[in-house]
Amino acid sequence: MTHPLPTPAQPLRIGTRGSPLALWQAHETRRCLMAAFDLPESAFEIVVIKVTGDQILDKPLKEIGGKGLFTREIEEALLDGSIDIAVHSMKDMPTAQPDGLILNCYLERQDVRDGFVSPGFASLDDLPQGAVVGSSSLRRRAQLKLRRPDLQLVEFRGNVQTRMRKLEEGVAVATFLAMAGLNRLGMAHVARSAIAPEAMLPAVAQGAIGIERRTDDARMEWMLDAIHDGPTGVRLAAERAFLARLDGSCETPIAGLAVIDGESLWLRGEILRPDGTESISGEKRGPVADGPALGQALADELLARAPEGFFGWR
């Protein structure tokens, strides 16, 4: 079934955060839809929405409400009809969407690795004893403390440009940024090295862009089906099932990565104490179609191995 296509007179409204990376992702979504339906750029409107997480930069996320701070205002605009779709970095997304919204369209995933960024040092191993490293990610902070307990960690929130400025100002001597974001912004050269997942397992859904819509919007379902990347969807289904079973939030250091290997799916996962004193990891392999079940099974296995109080909430 086909539906009326957007026109310059009635454009499709794409909701997004206002950072350079968020705008790139919205523009890429527009480009994919333009190509899929042979539409002009004028058939779309990019709607920038200010979210709480981008306005309060001097406090850790867990103190002001967690992941929903990057999505709440955008999802409210989607629900009230101010926008037609919302574009998100998937690693920012809670595992459950508000009633009336669905998130099941993903663009092709980019580089999943973390990038090591430093003006003066080539790699994490080159950092001197007691060096100051900036990061707002509980996962990265816990992984760093596990590997280098001597490092001093400072809060480092803001978009890519803000974090680069903090490095220049000497707030820290190094930080970590997702390679996907750097690649998309044409800034891959900023990373001194990319860290293999074997050394630093990335955040669940890192490198993926998701497009959210209203559940009852048949036209947007039809249009988004045309640009959805199936392999990315398979991988994220497993990773987000793993995260959901662990009750993952911005207060919980969790890492996970699914890789398609022929007809099989290889899922690795890691949970860490927030202070980096302990890590529990594991992996599962199975048929591609069993991704969500693999994610839940791996989460159950790690939880069973975790001692009482491992996360602070058990």
PAFIZA-765394 format. One line per field, with one value per residue: residue number from 1; residue in one letter; x, z, y of N, C-alpha, C, O in turn. Coordinates in pm, whole numbers, m for minus. Atoms other than C-alpha are relative to their C-alpha. Example, Ala and Ser with C-alpha at 12.3 -4.5 7.8 and 13.67 -1.06 7.14 Angstrom:
% residues 2
k <- (1:2) .
r <- (A:S) .
nX <- (89:m82) .
nZ <- (0:m6) .
nY <- (m119:m119) .
caX <- (1230:1367) .
caZ <- (780:714) .
caY <- (m450:m106) .
cX <- (90:m77) .
cZ <- (0:73) .
cY <- (120:109) .
oX <- (194:m26) .
oZ <- (66:90) .
oY <- (118:220) .
% end
This chain:
% residues 314
k <- (1:2:3:4:5:6:7:8:9:10:11:12:13:14:15:16:17:18:19:20:21:22:23:24:25:26:27:28:29:30:31:32:33:34:35:36:37:38:39:40:41:42:43:44:45:46:47:48:49:50:51:52:53:54:55:56:57:58:59:60:61:62:63:64:65:66:67:68:69:70:71:72:73:74:75:76:77:78:79:80:81:82:83:84:85:86:87:88:89:90:91:92:93:94:95:96:97:98:99:100:101:102:103:104:105:106:107:108:109:110:111:112:113:114:115:116:117:118:119:120:121:122:123:124:125:126:127:128:129:130:131:132:133:134:135:136:137:138:139:140:141:142:143:144:145:146:147:148:149:150:151:152:153:154:155:156:157:158:159:160:161:162:163:164:165:166:167:168:169:170:171:172:173:174:175:176:177:178:179:180:181:182:183:184:185:186:187:188:189:190:191:192:193:194:195:196:197:198:199:200:201:202:203:204:205:206:207:208:209:210:211:212:213:214:215:216:217:218:219:220:221:222:223:224:225:226:227:228:229:230:231:232:233:234:235:236:237:238:239:240:241:242:243:244:245:246:247:248:249:250:251:252:253:254:255:256:257:258:259:260:261:262:263:264:265:266:267:268:269:270:271:272:273:274:275:276:277:278:279:280:281:282:283:284:285:286:287:288:289:290:291:292:293:294:295:296:297:298:299:300:301:302:303:304:305:306:307:308:309:310:311:312:313:314) .
r <- (M:T:H:P:L:P:T:P:A:Q:P:L:R:I:G:T:R:G:S:P:L:A:L:W:Q:A:H:E:T:R:R:C:L:M:A:A:F:D:L:P:E:S:A:F:E:I:V:V:I:K:V:T:G:D:Q:I:L:D:K:P:L:K:E:I:G:G:K:G:L:F:T:R:E:I:E:E:A:L:L:D:G:S:I:D:I:A:V:H:S:M:K:D:M:P:T:A:Q:P:D:G:L:I:L:N:C:Y:L:E:R:Q:D:V:R:D:G:F:V:S:P:G:F:A:S:L:D:D:L:P:Q:G:A:V:V:G:S:S:S:L:R:R:R:A:Q:L:K:L:R:R:P:D:L:Q:L:V:E:F:R:G:N:V:Q:T:R:M:R:K:L:E:E:G:V:A:V:A:T:F:L:A:M:A:G:L:N:R:L:G:M:A:H:V:A:R:S:A:I:A:P:E:A:M:L:P:A:V:A:Q:G:A:I:G:I:E:R:R:T:D:D:A:R:M:E:W:M:L:D:A:I:H:D:G:P:T:G:V:R:L:A:A:E:R:A:F:L:A:R:L:D:G:S:C:E:T:P:I:A:G:L:A:V:I:D:G:E:S:L:W:L:R:G:E:I:L:R:P:D:G:T:E:S:I:S:G:E:K:R:G:P:V:A:D:G:P:A:L:G:Q:A:L:A:D:E:L:L:A:R:A:P:E:G:F:F:G:W:R) .
nX <- (85:m74:60:m44:m137:m12:m24:m45:113:27:m125:m17:m74:m97:m41:m137:m76:m62:m146:m44:15:143:45:m52:83:129:m23:m22:133:65:m63:46:140:0:m46:94:128:m28:61:m92:m32:106:113:m30:m33:m75:51:m93:70:m92:25:m60:m136:m94:2:m63:m125:m92:33:10:136:77:51:110:109:m37:5:117:m25:m35:109:135:65:20:111:123:35:49:134:101:13:m85:m94:49:m94:m109:m127:m73:m114:63:m57:66:142:52:41:146:52:129:119:33:m119:m74:m134:m39:m69:m139:m88:m114:m87:m136:m106:49:m109:m32:m122:m81:m27:m92:m95:m140:m34:45:91:31:m116:m104:32:m81:70:79:46:141:75:137:106:128:58:m29:m65:m140:m69:m22:m98:m130:m45:m37:m125:m99:55:m75:47:96:108:81:123:m34:120:12:m19:m139:m74:m19:m101:m130:m42:m44:m136:m89:m12:m76:84:m48:m101:54:140:42:116:38:m56:109:28:m114:4:112:m30:m124:m101:m64:m141:m12:m33:m138:13:132:m22:70:100:m60:m65:97:127:75:137:106:52:m91:m19:125:100:136:105:120:123:122:39:115:m26:m25:m82:m140:m44:m29:m119:m119:m35:m83:m138:m47:m110:34:m105:m11:115:m24:m103:52:103:m70:m67:97:63:m100:6:130:6:m87:54:m107:29:m123:m61:m48:m102:28:m50:50:m18:39:m60:53:m107:70:137:0:m17:m96:30:m86:53:m82:53:m110:29:m20:m134:m98:m77:32:71:49:29:35:41:93:13:121:58:29:139:15:m71:55:m12:m141:m25:59:m73:m130:25:31:m124:m87:66:m15:m140:m30:28:98:m46:m97:36:43:145:41) .
nZ <- (0:4:m70:57:m34:m43:103:m60:m66:m119:m18:m107:m105:m66:m128:m39:m85:81:12:137:31:12:127:106:3:58:143:63:10:112:125:29:44:132:99:9:59:103:m50:m15:m138:m49:m49:m139:m92:m118:m117:m113:m128:m113:m100:m130:m9:68:m64:m131:34:m113:m94:61:44:m103:m97:58:54:87:146:53:13:139:88:m50:70:139:3:m24:126:89:m46:21:142:46:96:55:m44:m85:28:m125:m20:m70:m132:m97:m10:m93:71:19:52:m58:69:121:84:31:53:68:125:m26:114:m8:m114:25:m86:m137:m98:m69:44:m102:46:m90:69:m30:m18:115:m37:m143:m71:m8:m101:m122:m124:m58:101:m10:120:m7:58:m72:18:m109:56:27:m127:m68:78:m21:m137:m4:73:m54:m124:m41:70:m64:95:m23:80:129:81:108:132:38:1:m139:m62:57:m61:m136:11:31:m119:m101:m104:m3:104:97:m13:96:80:90:134:94:1:61:144:61:0:74:m102:m41:m29:m138:m84:15:29:m25:m94:42:m97:m90:m109:m64:64:10:m52:79:114:42:144:75:3:0:40:m78:60:m72:28:91:121:105:105:m40:m4:138:48:m74:43:121:m30:m114:27:m69:m88:m119:m84:m64:m103:m110:m71:m99:m99:m84:m87:m106:m85:m67:m107:m108:m51:27:m2:m10:m129:5:101:81:137:76:146:81:133:85:56:86:m46:m146:m69:m111:m94:m118:m96:m118:m105:m85:m115:38:m35:81:m73:43:127:32:143:59:140:49:145:39:126:10:m39:m145:m64:m128:m100:m38:m86:m131:m63:m44:m116:m114:m41:m70:m128:m89:m45:m72:m143:m55:m6:108:65:m96:m15:m23) .
nY <- (m120:m126:m113:m128:m38:m139:m100:m127:m64:80:75:97:m70:88:m57:35:m90:m104:8:29:142:29:m56:87:121:m38:m24:130:61:m69:43:136:m7:m65:97:112:m40:m101:m123:m112:m38:m90:80:33:m109:42:m73:15:m2:m6:104:m32:53:m89:m131:11:67:m3:106:134:34:72:m96:m80:80:110:m6:m67:m144:m30:41:m29:m111:40:95:m77:m65:105:39:m105:m26:m112:58:127:104:m49:68:15:89:112:29:m89:32:101:122:m3:m127:m38:51:m74:m18:122:m24:125:m32:m36:m15:90:m32:m47:51:14:m12:m124:m63:m66:m137:m69:m86:28:141:78:110:10:56:m102:m101:15:31:m108:m96:m38:37:m49:82:m2:133:92:118:m29:m28:127:76:m64:27:141:18:m94:m57:m120:m120:m90:m21:m119:m7:m60:7:m96:60:25:m126:m42:86:m35:m128:29:53:m112:m84:70:60:139:22:96:39:102:m36:109:m16:m25:m143:m70:27:m72:m143:m22:m29:125:m27:m46:115:49:143:60:109:121:47:98:m74:m88:31:m126:m10:62:m78:m107:m9:19:m107:52:m96:30:m51:37:138:8:m77:98:m59:m1:140:35:m72:40:136:m9:m39:79:93:123:52:m85:32:130:m18:m81:76:82:m87:m72:100:18:m119:m7:99:m49:m125:m95:m143:m78:25:137:24:119:m4:114:m10:116:5:107:83:95:23:m5:m127:8:m108:m14:m94:m26:m86:m42:m84:m140:m48:69:99:135:13:134:m2:129:m6:102:15:71:m44:m143:m26:14:m110:m45:106:5:m115:26:110:m50:m87:86:66:m96:m33:114:1:m123:7:m94:m138:m29:m125:m101:8:140) .
caX <- (0:129:58:81:440:552:572:725:376:333:685:780:901:1214:1275:1629:1860:2061:2422:2630:2626:2250:2193:2419:2206:1883:2029:2140:1788:1652:1906:1801:1432:1501:1686:1428:1132:1297:1198:1348:1511:1226:985:1141:1174:1440:1291:1549:1419:1604:1637:1721:2033:2190:2109:2242:2610:2759:2608:2635:2336:2242:2187:1938:1742:1938:1895:1546:1695:1808:1472:1181:1110:1153:915:661:675:625:324:158:208:463:699:648:961:1244:1609:1819:2164:2064:2309:2114:1780:1598:1499:1126:940:642:295:206:564:774:1141:1211:1392:1771:2017:2327:2552:2885:3213:3127:3465:3563:3825:4109:4147:4442:4655:4970:4948:4909:4719:4568:4879:5095:4917:5139:5048:4765:4677:4342:4095:3757:3444:3076:3008:2976:3071:3391:3478:3434:3630:3910:3927:3941:4230:4408:4304:4568:4386:4197:3855:3663:3310:3320:2977:2873:2889:3206:3308:3259:3471:3748:3753:3782:4089:4242:4177:4360:4063:4192:4475:4257:3901:3707:3462:3265:3442:3105:3038:3387:3358:3020:3154:3463:3677:3818:4169:4097:4126:4484:4370:4052:4016:3927:3611:3828:4004:3704:3362:3140:2806:2499:2388:2693:2730:2363:2099:1736:1421:1115:755:401:271:m47:123:91:245:565:580:570:834:1071:1052:1222:1534:1562:1889:1803:2143:2163:1814:1913:2222:2039:1752:2000:2194:1886:1727:2048:2031:1661:1697:1977:1758:2029:2030:2278:2345:2463:2796:2700:2868:2743:2808:2642:2811:2658:2885:2728:2404:2501:2495:2784:2688:2938:2838:2999:2874:3098:3095:3059:3397:3568:3682:3518:3395:3183:3169:3038:2921:2656:2630:2318:2096:2048:1674:1732:1899:1658:1660:2041:2045:1815:2006:2341:2199:2059:2396:2588:2330:2356:2734:2714:2745:2488:2518:2725:2536:2438:2069:2074) .
caZ <- (0:m91:81:m14:m25:149:m59:m11:83:335:433:644:977:1121:1490:1628:1891:1784:1812:1494:1518:1577:1279:1063:1159:1073:739:666:740:502:237:264:231:m60:m242:m163:m285:m533:m326:m319:m4:21:96:442:741:1009:1347:1622:1970:2286:2531:2899:2862:2629:2855:3188:3129:3475:3641:3578:3394:3688:3900:3657:3531:3303:2937:2892:2919:2556:2426:2639:2470:2124:2202:2341:2010:1824:2036:1998:1621:1605:1416:1204:1296:1546:1480:1768:1852:1958:2246:2410:2384:2672:2590:2619:2425:2555:2474:2119:1987:1819:1727:1466:1183:1184:933:853:1157:1159:1337:1685:1847:2101:1988:2215:2188:2335:2231:2388:2409:2142:2340:2674:2766:2706:2971:3274:3623:3769:3441:3428:3180:3101:3047:3137:3038:3337:3111:2990:3341:3488:3204:3248:3624:3571:3327:3479:3843:3876:3640:3772:3608:3569:3439:3068:2919:2607:2232:2043:1999:2369:2474:2232:2375:2728:2618:2470:2796:2991:3191:3105:2898:2720:2654:2454:2172:1959:1627:1450:1553:1458:1118:1052:1137:919:1234:1238:1245:1594:1739:1805:1795:1777:2054:1951:2111:2260:2468:2541:2460:2334:2459:2348:2005:1967:1609:1517:1423:1505:1369:1594:1478:1607:1628:1434:1153:859:612:816:871:495:427:701:589:269:447:733:744:831:964:1198:1323:1397:1591:1792:1876:2054:2223:2343:2475:2674:2806:2886:3090:3289:3354:3190:3252:3281:3634:3520:3346:3071:2740:2462:2097:1852:1528:1242:1138:842:968:1331:1575:1817:2121:2379:2698:3004:3333:3568:3917:3885:4057:3811:4073:3906:3563:3459:3091:2868:2519:2334:1980:1803:1497:1375:1434:1802:1877:2145:2321:2314:2466:2748:2812:2829:3068:3292:3294:3395:3660:3805:3830:3987:4366:4579:4547:4226:4062:4379:4323:4374) .
caY <- (0:345:673:1041:1160:1479:1796:2142:2261:1979:1874:1578:1718:1553:1618:1624:1763:2064:1947:1922:1541:1526:1753:1536:1235:1419:1529:1171:1046:1310:1207:841:928:1165:886:618:823:1064:1368:1717:1854:2106:1819:1797:2026:1976:2074:2134:2060:2159:1870:1890:1676:1933:2227:2101:2021:2069:1760:1384:1238:1016:1328:1483:1187:953:869:1009:1357:1330:1212:1333:1666:1515:1231:1478:1667:1339:1247:1588:1590:1874:1642:1329:1132:1167:1083:953:820:472:449:735:556:388:31:110:379:578:446:545:548:280:261:m7:171:191:327:124:109:289:210:77:150:413:661:771:1148:1334:1632:1487:1108:840:577:490:291:600:806:876:761:969:1140:1323:1175:1328:1117:1137:774:542:253:416:537:188:26:280:230:m147:m116:184:237:509:748:1050:1082:1407:1472:1562:1628:1815:1761:1670:2033:2111:1815:1908:2260:2120:1924:2238:2420:2153:2025:1675:1531:1274:1168:911:977:732:675:675:1034:1147:977:1138:1482:1436:1440:1086:1238:1372:1021:916:554:348:93:m261:m405:m680:m413:m188:m326:m41:81:m108:25:251:373:326:584:510:674:684:731:719:363:443:640:400:645:680:305:258:524:413:49:165:291:40:m158:m517:m634:m334:m415:m775:m668:m403:m639:m865:m584:m397:m718:m771:m415:m434:m753:m587:m283:m75:298:582:460:118:43:m202:m283:m505:m582:m821:m923:m1121:m1409:m1586:m1741:m1691:m1403:m1348:m1142:m1022:m847:m693:m554:m360:m221:157:204:m29:m277:m576:m682:m979:m1065:m1339:m1425:m1621:m1755:m1869:m1831:m1474:m1502:m1576:m1242:m1117:m1455:m1458:m1111:m1213:m1536:m1357:m1098:m1373:m1549:m1235:m1145:m1495:m1453:m1107:m1092:m913:m537:m553:m268:m93:m179:m559) .
cX <- (87:m80:46:141:2:33:55:m113:m38:120:m7:92:84:49:137:51:79:151:40:m17:m147:m55:50:m90:m137:14:22:m133:m77:58:m48:m143:m12:36:m103:m127:13:m67:103:23:m112:m123:19:29:72:m45:93:m76:103:m40:77:145:104:10:65:128:95:m29:m1:m145:m81:m60:m121:m101:34:m28:m118:18:36:m116:m137:m70:m27:m118:m133:m46:m54:m143:m105:m12:82:103:m57:88:106:124:85:132:m49:63:m57:m140:m32:m51:m151:m42:m133:m115:m31:117:69:132:47:59:140:74:121:98:139:98:m47:104:3:131:72:44:89:95:145:40:m66:m101:m23:122:111:m26:85:m85:m76:m52:m151:m68:m145:m97:m125:m66:38:69:148:78:31:106:141:56:44:138:113:m53:72:m55:m96:m107:m82:m121:25:m120:m3:21:148:83:29:110:139:51:50:141:100:24:72:m81:38:104:m49:m148:m28:m125:m32:56:m108:m30:111:0:m109:27:127:116:73:146:23:39:144:1:m145:23:m85:m102:55:66:m98:m133:m87:m136:m95:m50:90:19:m126:m92:m138:m101:m132:m122:m118:m45:m111:21:41:88:147:54:42:128:127:42:98:145:58:110:m21:109:19:m114:18:99:m56:m109:64:60:m100:m80:91:m7:m130:m9:88:m52:100:m48:132:66:69:107:m23:58:m54:18:m38:59:m62:116:m66:m145:m13:16:93:m23:96:m61:90:m79:115:m51:27:140:112:81:m27:m79:m43:m41:m34:m41:m95:7:m126:m51:m33:m140:m22:66:m57:11:145:34:m51:78:136:m15:m27:126:90:m60:18:142:35:m33:m102:62:95:m28:m31:m151:m48:45) .
cZ <- (0:68:m66:47:48:m117:66:73:130:28:114:104:80:127:42:108:m90:m14:m144:m38:m18:m132:m118:m15:m59:m150:m75:m15:m116:m133:m40:m51:m137:m109:m21:m75:m105:35:7:148:60:49:147:79:121:118:118:131:113:103:127:8:m67:69:137:m18:118:105:m72:m34:110:103:m54:m77:m100:m147:m57:m19:m143:m96:38:m81:m146:m12:30:m128:m101:37:m27:m146:m53:m102:m46:39:87:m26:127:m20:86:136:107:35:110:m78:m22:m47:68:m79:m120:m93:m22:m66:m62:m138:34:m132:19:107:m45:91:145:105:69:m56:117:m54:103:m80:15:9:m109:36:150:78:14:108:125:121:50:m98:15:m134:18:m66:84:m4:118:m50:m24:129:74:m73:18:137:14:m61:57:127:48:m60:85:m103:38:m94:m127:m92:m105:m134:m33:8:142:66:m55:60:143:1:m26:121:114:114:18:m111:m106:25:m102:m71:m93:m140:m102:m11:m65:m152:m67:m8:m80:92:46:39:144:93:m26:m30:25:81:m40:106:100:120:77:m72:m2:68:m91:m105:m44:m152:m83:16:m7:m33:63:m68:92:m45:m105:m131:m113:m112:38:13:m139:m50:71:m34:m117:30:118:m42:84:92:127:95:76:115:120:78:110:110:93:88:119:99:79:116:119:65:m20:m1:6:137:3:m108:m71:m139:m72:m150:m66:m139:m76:m65:m82:42:151:50:118:87:117:94:121:97:95:126:m40:32:m74:72:m46:m131:m19:m146:m48:m144:m31:m153:m30:m133:3:50:150:78:134:111:47:95:140:74:51:122:124:52:80:134:101:58:85:149:44:6:m110:m66:99:20:19:139) .
cY <- (124:110:130:35:146:92:126:72:m72:m91:m100:63:m99:68:m49:94:95:m7:m28:m147:m37:52:m83:m123:29:22:m132:m75:63:m47:m139:1:68:m100:m111:37:111:133:112:31:85:m75:m39:127:m59:87:m27:19:m1:m106:33:m45:87:136:0:m81:m11:m107:m134:m32:m65:95:77:m83:m107:22:77:149:39:m28:55:108:m34:m96:69:69:m101:m39:107:42:116:m46:m135:m118:67:m83:1:m75:m115:m29:92:m46:m100:m120:m7:138:33:m63:88:22:m134:38:m131:25:48:18:m91:46:41:m74:m4:38:137:53:65:135:70:88:m47:m146:m84:m108:2:m49:102:104:m22:m35:122:102:24:m29:45:m97:13:m137:m90:m125:25:23:m130:m84:58:m31:m146:m20:86:67:125:129:81:34:123:m3:80:m9:109:m68:m12:128:50:m81:30:131:m22:m60:111:88:m69:m58:m148:m15:m98:m20:m108:49:m116:27:31:149:79:m21:83:150:33:29:m126:22:45:m115:m44:m149:m41:m127:m121:m42:m101:69:87:m19:126:m4:m75:100:114:m5:m11:120:m64:108:m46:63:m32:m139:m8:77:m96:56:m3:m142:m45:66:m48:m143:3:33:m79:m97:m127:m54:84:m30:m130:16:77:m72:m84:86:67:m96:m30:115:6:m98:42:127:113:144:74:m17:m136:m16:m133:21:m122:21:m131:13:m116:m73:m111:m11:13:142:m24:122:m6:104:13:87:31:66:144:53:m74:m107:m143:5:m143:2:m140:17:m114:m2:m79:49:149:32:m3:114:46:m105:m15:114:m23:m109:46:89:m85:m69:95:39:m112:m6:122:m14:105:139:40:135:112:m4:m143:m42) .
oX <- (183:m201:143:174:m83:92:48:m88:m86:116:m87:203:32:112:171:m1:85:209:m41:m55:m182:m136:m23:m123:m191:m74:m22:m156:m141:m16:m76:m176:m93:m28:m127:m188:m86:m141:222:m56:m137:m214:m61:76:21:m31:99:m147:190:m156:182:229:222:99:111:124:203:29:m35:m238:m201:m156:m195:m192:m57:m41:m105:m62:26:m104:m225:m183:m128:m199:m237:m165:m142:m228:m220:m89:66:147:m146:39:124:117:103:143:m97:m5:m37:m203:32:m84:m197:7:m203:m101:m32:99:63:142:98:56:157:56:145:135:191:60:m94:72:m50:222:10:107:53:147:228:159:m177:m179:44:148:198:63:100:m207:m23:m102:m225:m27:m204:m74:m117:m168:156:155:233:192:142:192:238:175:138:220:228:m97:21:m26:m172:m75:m117:m115:89:m120:72:57:234:194:138:193:238:171:147:221:207:131:96:m25:28:113:15:m199:60:m216:59:40:m84:m44:86:24:m87:m23:171:209:126:201:135:108:183:92:m216:112:m207:m77:7:76:m81:m160:m100:m182:m72:m80:48:34:m120:m98:m162:m80:m182:m112:m105:m37:m113:m75:159:170:231:172:146:211:231:160:181:232:172:99:m8:80:43:m94:m18:78:m31:m124:11:45:m78:m128:45:m10:m130:m61:59:7:120:m153:239:170:120:77:0:49:m75:5:11:60:m75:201:m96:m219:m121:62:75:m1:108:m119:167:m144:202:m159:123:189:230:183:48:m160:31:m123:m4:m40:m98:29:m163:10:m72:m161:m124:88:17:38:169:107:17:100:179:65:26:144:143:12:38:163:140:m142:m128:176:155:64:m34:m203:m169:22) .
oZ <- (77:89:m142:164:9:m217:188:171:225:4:207:71:141:121:23:127:m212:m76:m222:m151:m110:m197:m215:m126:m133:m227:m189:m116:m195:m227:m158:m146:m220:m215:m133:m141:m149:m44:27:234:180:106:203:26:187:113:168:149:117:143:123:63:m32:37:184:m25:106:214:m190:33:123:172:24:m139:m144:m193:m161:m86:m180:m216:m48:m128:m203:m104:m24:m157:m181:m50:m56:m178:m169:m186:18:60:83:m36:190:m110:197:224:226:126:120:m196:m102:3:115:m197:m110:m204:63:m140:8:m224:113:m227:129:114:m144:159:197:224:18:m86:198:m160:220:m182:m71:22:m152:m49:225:188:101:141:171:120:54:m56:59:m238:124:m178:207:62:143:17:21:142:126:m9:26:151:88:m8:62:123:134:m10:165:m212:155:m203:m123:m185:m98:m139:46:60:170:138:19:86:185:90:35:137:219:218:128:m201:m210:134:m178:m8:m137:m194:m199:m121:m143:m227:m175:m99:m83:53:157:122:194:193:m140:m96:104:51:m51:225:212:228:197:m175:101:113:m212:m73:m122:m211:m206:122:m92:m2:35:m129:189:m163:m187:m206:m129:m169:m44:m13:m156:m114:8:m27:m133:m53:159:m146:207:208:234:217:193:224:235:198:220:229:214:194:232:221:197:222:233:160:67:m56:m1:163:107:m226:m14:m195:m12:m201:m28:m198:m23:m129:m31:41:207:m21:195:44:185:49:153:56:118:127:m112:m36:m49:20:m10:m153:15:m187:18:m197:38:m217:43:m193:106:116:200:198:233:226:165:193:238:195:160:215:232:173:184:232:220:169:151:184:m28:49:m104:m86:64:114:26:180) .
oY <- (134:98:128:19:225:49:139:143:m10:m211:m87:105:m193:173:m166:203:77:82:m78:m177:m110:m14:m103:m164:m53:m17:m147:m141:m7:m72:m164:m71:28:m103:m155:m47:169:191:86:m8:80:m14:m114:227:m150:209:m140:118:m88:m115:98:27:82:215:105:m204:m69:m104:m141:14:m39:60:137:m28:m178:136:140:213:157:m6:64:88:8:m85:30:73:m69:m56:75:133:155:32:m191:m229:188:m205:105:m158:m93:m83:68:9:m205:m109:m88:239:m57:m93:211:73:m223:136:m219:m63:141:m59:m141:164:m10:m169:97:47:236:m24:133:143:81:44:m21:m175:m56:m150:73:m1:86:182:m136:m16:233:207:m63:21:27:m142:17:m159:m113:m181:m53:m23:m148:m145:m16:m61:m176:m97:43:182:197:237:25:80:141:m60:186:m89:207:m186:27:127:99:m26:27:145:40:m31:116:146:m9:m94:m202:69:m115:6:m149:102:m187:137:104:202:171:73:139:217:148:100:m129:m50:40:m93:m66:m199:21:m205:m111:m26:m111:11:109:44:193:m109:m86:216:198:m112:m3:182:m150:225:m155:170:m106:m173:m100:98:m126:m16:m38:m166:m108:2:m63:m175:m86:9:m55:m163:m123:m85:29:m36:m140:m39:40:m48:m95:57:76:m55:m46:94:40:m64:7:178:197:176:13:42:m178:4:m240:130:m226:132:m238:121:m227:m11:m219:88:m6:232:m118:235:m108:202:m78:183:m53:126:171:143:m49:m151:m234:95:m236:85:m240:129:m216:101:m171:137:204:134:45:101:50:m71:m40:95:8:m100:6:81:m56:m84:58:54:m86:m54:123:m58:202:157:148:215:230:57:m168:m155) .
% end
